[in-house]
């Protein structure tokens, strides 16, 4: 028996952006990404800022690559932002008793006076 051909109306019908069988390079707007993740738009934006959900700012709007969202979800752990990494390193020096001596030695080797002198 020959394979059944899809009716012409199905072939011409545009795919819904949230179709699970959609191509992997599909770009979503904020509302579509929120629906895909089953979150509010505010929660999606918070995830972009706080948990590294990948998005691009285009004009005044955000765009999300569906494949990137899937990869982010499968990673299971939010990525650390550059700012968070810098603050973690800076915070580790806070109570180090050798920081002042190392800073003074660095300035001495560079032929500069220490900023705190």
Secondary structure, 3 states (H helix, E strand, C coil): CCCCCCCHHHHHCCCCCCCCCCCCCCEEEHHHHHHHHCCCHHHHHHHHHHHCCCCEEECCEEEEEHHHHHHHHHHCCCCCCHHHHHHHHHHHHCCCCCHHHHHHHHHHHCCCCCCCC
